[in-house]
Amino acid sequence: MTYPLFIVKKKGLLTSFQDSGRLGYQAKGVVVSGVMDSYSFEQANRLVGNDRNEACMEMGLIGPTLQLLADEAMIAVCGANINPRLNGVAFPMWKSIKVQKGDVLSFPGTSEGIYAYLAVRGGFSVVEVLGSKSYYNKANIGTAIHDGDTLYGQKLSTYRNRFLSQKMIPSFPKEQTVRVIPGPHEKHFTNDSLQRFFSTTYTVKQTDRMGARLDGQPLEVVGSGDISSDAIPFGGIQVPRNGLPLVLLADRQTTGGYPRIGTIIKADIRKLAQLPPGGKIRFQRTTLEEAYKLNSCSLNTTTE
């Protein structure tokens, strides 16, 4: 049963509904979208007893101001430190809390990282489009959030308060190393460029939900620098003609014609996604087998 949950006093800067994405439609040209930081998203849902894929409110840089319309609700906020406030008073992240009718939630801005996630017990009542509640703004796919909107939820039974073990709470430093599976277009780069890619520190020049442009020592691309259009995975690292890597993220296009020098593994994508402009990134070579192992370990977290 749906019920009025929040009224949106202010939307914030980069606020949208997101789940794990619109999977299975890239062959038809439909962008996947979905959350930028799957670890924080899944932990927020776990803390309130939701399915880990239940849509959350993704909040970027400056979050919304929300007033509770329901008698009570259980919420959790995970991800970048967005300095959450309940009626003007700070409350902890990575922990479920109960809020009461009339309470005002605000998220004045991130002091570390970019994206945070607000989960509510039972989830937000949002229409699914092609199997996902994720919003893609460039094509207006899904449900947008506007100032003055009433947001609805799904009623579930009450749930005990939980918190994430301290050792499982990530930090979001402005210098990161991420692991990369090389290929599939290594033949389009000189040996010197391949070695340089894994030994250079790059700077995030520009970033959004579509991708992150990096600045640093350019790589040499063999030939024209173009390939036949190829599918682009989350974390795929393209190198256009200027030789500067471009990492494709949640709202990436479905195909691209620049060679891909590697792909960031799923367990590490959030590190790049949470880096603001000016952040530093290094790439470390790894294997597909190691990537599977690391992803499995990242799901074995502890809540109490």
Phi and psi in degrees as a GROMACS rama.xvg file:
@    title "Ramachandran Plot"
@    xaxis  label "Phi"
@    yaxis  label "Psi"
@TYPE xy
-86.5474  154.667  THR-2
-153.469  152.354  TYR-3
-61.3962  129.63  PRO-4
-111.454  -59.8324  LEU-5
-132.519  154.545  PHE-6
-110.168  136.445  ILE-7
-87.5456  107.045  VAL-8
-75.3821  -45.2938  LYS-9
-140.775  136.948  LYS-10
-72.0902  -34.3221  LYS-11
89.807  -172.005  GLY-12
-87.6883  -53.3509  LEU-13
-130.113  62.6177  LEU-14
-104.267  127.275  THR-15
-157.255  160.019  SER-16
-80.5145  133.059  PHE-17
-144.797  143.392  GLN-18
-125.139  -150.08  ASP-19
-79.4984  -2.28477  SER-20
116.278  170.066  GLY-21
-95.1809  83.5111  ARG-22
-86.2024  145.579  LEU-23
94.5988  6.14099  GLY-24
-123.456  6.75578  TYR-25
-62.3585  -33.3675  GLN-26
-62.0817  -21.0553  ALA-27
-99.8267  8.26868  LYS-28
85.293  13.4435  GLY-29
-92.9169  124.136  VAL-30
-65.1842  142.436  VAL-31
-71.5056  -45.6079  VAL-32
59.0905  -144.261  SER-33
93.3939  178.636  GLY-34
-70.6406  153.236  VAL-35
-83.7967  -28.634  MET-36
-128.35  92.7042  ASP-37
-67.5491  -30.8256  SER-38
-64.3523  -52.0047  TYR-39
-62.723  -39.9523  SER-40
-59.7258  -49.1242  PHE-41
-67.12  -37.2191  GLU-42
-66.9982  -38.5052  GLN-43
-59.3055  -43.7004  ALA-44
-65.5615  -42.1292  ASN-45
-60.6797  -38.3235  ARG-46
-65.9815  -25.6855  LEU-47
-105.544  8.07311  VAL-48
79.6272  20.8606  GLY-49
-87.7298  163.701  ASN-50
-58.2716  143.27  ASP-51
-67.7876  -13.9327  ARG-52
-98.776  4.13776  ASN-53
-62.8382  138.022  GLU-54
-60.4372  136.265  ALA-55
-113.971  172.817  CYS-56
-93.7999  113.895  MET-57
-85.1919  129.525  GLU-58
-122.218  123.162  MET-59
-114.024  126.686  GLY-60
65.7822  -67.9589  LEU-61
-123.427  121.609  ILE-62
-89.0802  -178.237  GLY-63
-82.5772  172.581  PRO-64
-113.9  121.335  THR-65
-125.279  139.066  LEU-66
-114.361  132.523  GLN-67
-76.1626  127.324  LEU-68
-97.3737  -26.8306  LEU-69
-72.9149  162.99  ALA-70
-61.6506  -40.4003  ASP-71
-160.676  163.045  GLU-72
-155.596  153.797  ALA-73
-107.018  129.833  MET-74
-130.945  164.172  ILE-75
-148.76  144.717  ALA-76
-123.338  125.318  VAL-77
-133.509  160.271  CYS-78
112.899  -146.601  GLY-79
-57.0799  146.678  ALA-80
-72.1547  97.0249  ASN-81
-97.9516  10.2035  ILE-82
53.5255  58.4742  ASN-83
-65.2755  147.314  PRO-84
-129.486  139.418  ARG-85
-116.58  111.628  LEU-86
52.966  38.922  ASN-87
86.018  -4.48268  GLY-88
-108.723  134.399  VAL-89
-60.9012  141.571  ALA-90
-132.867  156.708  PHE-91
-75.5138  146.894  PRO-92
-89.1249  172.496  MET-93
59.0218  33.5158  TRP-94
-155.583  140.518  LYS-95
-83.8896  142.285  SER-96
-139.276  156.635  ILE-97
-98.8161  138.944  LYS-98
-121.493  155.304  VAL-99
-115.594  160.342  GLN-100
-52.0208  133.076  LYS-101
91.6008  -15.3884  GLY-102
-62.3144  146.431  ASP-103
-114.952  123.761  VAL-104
-101.356  134.874  LEU-105
-139.54  154.676  SER-106
-138.277  83.1828  PHE-107
-67.3502  -18.9144  PRO-108
155.241  153.963  GLY-109
-84.7131  137.819  THR-110
-105.656  -7.8325  SER-111
-157.649  124.057  GLU-112
81.6308  -176.276  GLY-113
-120.319  -46.6224  ILE-114
-111.289  132.252  TYR-115
-125.165  162.955  ALA-116
-130.548  128.646  TYR-117
-104.136  115.233  LEU-118
-107.002  145.658  ALA-119
-127.711  138.976  VAL-120
-54.5681  124.609  ARG-121
93.685  -20.0628  GLY-122
85.1298  167.624  GLY-123
-84.6751  139.902  PHE-124
-85.189  95.4318  SER-125
-129.031  138.654  VAL-126
-66.5465  133.801  VAL-127
-82.6407  135.591  GLU-128
-120.327  117.946  VAL-129
53.6867  44.435  LEU-130
79.4703  12.0978  GLY-131
-144.79  149.752  SER-132
-95.4698  2.60713  LYS-133
-65.8259  143.561  SER-134
-102.157  130.143  TYR-135
-117.726  107.362  TYR-136
-69.821  -32.3128  ASN-137
-67.777  -26.3232  LYS-138
-113.298  3.76425  ALA-139
52.225  45.724  ASN-140
-95.4585  125.353  ILE-141
100.028  -168.832  GLY-142
-101.949  119.087  THR-143
-80.7271  160.764  ALA-144
-114.517  129.992  ILE-145
-128.789  158.336  HIS-146
-55.5612  134.733  ASP-147
88.5025  -7.66981  GLY-148
-66.7006  146.623  ASP-149
-97.3138  124.373  THR-150
-100.63  139.634  LEU-151
-110.385  153.335  TYR-152
-124.953  175.424  GLY-153
-112.244  124.954  GLN-154
-71.84  133.21  LYS-155
-134.273  163.701  LEU-156
-62.7151  161.894  SER-157
-64.9436  163.199  THR-158
-145.766  142.12  TYR-159
-69.683  150.347  ARG-160
-66.3747  141.362  ASN-161
-136.668  160.125  ARG-162
-142.344  156.817  PHE-163
-87.4582  136.41  LEU-164
-52.855  135.507  SER-165
-54.9342  -36.9131  GLN-166
-69.2308  -14.7002  LYS-167
-98.7338  0.424483  MET-168
-87.1065  118.16  ILE-169
-76.8049  157.852  PRO-170
-105.493  168.035  SER-171
-130.676  66.372  PHE-172
-66.894  160.878  PRO-173
-88.7422  6.72568  LYS-174
-130.01  124.314  GLU-175
-134.983  151.607  GLN-176
-118.265  128.561  THR-177
-121.727  146.538  VAL-178
-90.5725  140.926  ARG-179
-130.242  135.097  VAL-180
-88.5334  117.532  ILE-181
-65.23  156.964  PRO-182
94.6633  -178.686  GLY-183
-94.4392  5.58437  PRO-184
-114.952  41.0028  HIS-185
-61.0688  -28.2918  GLU-186
-66.1003  -13.6147  LYS-187
-87.3677  5.66857  HIS-188
-127.949  147.655  PHE-189
-71.1062  159.269  THR-190
-59.4866  -37.3701  ASN-191
-62.7933  -40.7371  ASP-192
-66.3083  -39.6571  SER-193
-63.1647  -41.064  LEU-194
-67.8131  -39.5757  GLN-195
-65.0572  -37.8138  ARG-196
-57.7466  -39.793  PHE-197
-91.2908  9.11508  PHE-198
-128.988  -0.972504  SER-199
-98.7027  142.884  THR-200
-94.2689  121.307  THR-201
-101.55  155.766  TYR-202
-111.203  135.483  THR-203
-72.3257  114.825  VAL-204
-87.4815  -42.0417  LYS-205
-152.43  141.09  GLN-206
-148.461  143.781  THR-207
-154.195  -167.966  ASP-208
-69.498  -19.848  ARG-209
-80.1095  -39.6051  MET-210
178.715  177.086  GLY-211
-124.813  124.342  ALA-212
-89.9759  131.305  ARG-213
-108.451  151.674  LEU-214
-122.382  145.473  ASP-215
162.464  -157.435  GLY-216
-73.3401  121.402  GLN-217
-63.5811  150.615  PRO-218
-95.8566  148.432  LEU-219
-89.2511  121.766  GLU-220
-97.9514  130.78  VAL-221
-78.2587  134.413  VAL-222
75.4291  -146.788  GLY-223
-73.6857  -20.0996  SER-224
84.13  6.46987  GLY-225
-110.505  150.928  ASP-226
-132.559  167.246  ILE-227
-63.2433  142.38  SER-228
-51.0717  134.561  SER-229
-133.114  152.263  ASP-230
-63.1297  146.91  ALA-231
-117.558  116.992  ILE-232
-83.2549  163.23  PRO-233
-60.8031  124.056  PHE-234
90.8649  1.91297  GLY-235
-62.8208  138.435  GLY-236
-111.493  102.298  ILE-237
-87.9329  153.527  GLN-238
-127.063  103.46  VAL-239
-74.0151  -175.562  PRO-240
-60.7434  -27.1427  ARG-241
-75.3575  -5.02599  ASN-242
80.7254  4.0182  GLY-243
-101.783  122.97  LEU-244
-59.3214  147.572  PRO-245
-130.486  116.688  LEU-246
-96.44  122.789  VAL-247
-89.1356  134.29  LEU-248
-118.945  -151.528  LEU-249
-58.699  -43.3833  ALA-250
-95.118  26.4598  ASP-251
-61.4967  156.474  ARG-252
-67.7389  163.548  GLN-253
-79.1122  -31.9938  THR-254
-136.134  162.941  THR-255
-155.377  158.214  GLY-256
-110.57  14.9785  GLY-257
-100.488  145.688  TYR-258
-63.8761  144.028  PRO-259
-105.037  117.305  ARG-260
-82.4399  -18.2751  ILE-261
177.117  178.416  GLY-262
-137.449  128.449  THR-263
-68.0582  134.931  ILE-264
-69.7279  155.013  ILE-265
-57.1847  -39.6656  LYS-266
-63.8441  -19.167  ALA-267
-112.471  -8.17925  ASP-268
-57.1701  -38.8554  ILE-269
-58.4299  -30.8393  ARG-270
-62.9499  -43.2472  LYS-271
-71.8544  -42.0278  LEU-272
-61.3145  -30.105  ALA-273
-90.4923  -0.232966  GLN-274
-81.4883  126.281  LEU-275
-81.2502  167.037  PRO-276
-53.1195  136.902  PRO-277
95.9083  -15.2491  GLY-278
-68.9678  155.575  GLY-279
-108.891  141.603  LYS-280
-138.74  138.263  ILE-281
-124.443  149.749  ARG-282
-110.165  135.438  PHE-283
-122.635  130.083  GLN-284
-69.382  138.202  ARG-285
-145.603  -176.257  THR-286
-116.913  164.235  THR-287
-63.1219  -38.9845  LEU-288
-62.5928  -43.258  GLU-289
-65.9946  -36.4703  GLU-290
-62.6117  -43.4834  ALA-291
-61.825  -42.4843  TYR-292
-63.8272  -44.5928  LYS-293
-66.7018  -37.9956  LEU-294
-65.9839  -39.4652  ASN-295
-63.1118  -41.3781  SER-296
-65.8133  -34.893  CYS-297
-67.7996  -21.0395  SER-298
-86.2976  -14.7913  LEU-299
-89.7101  66.2207  ASN-300
-99.9553  166.21  THR-301
-118.151  126.412  THR-302
-115.197  151.736  THR-303
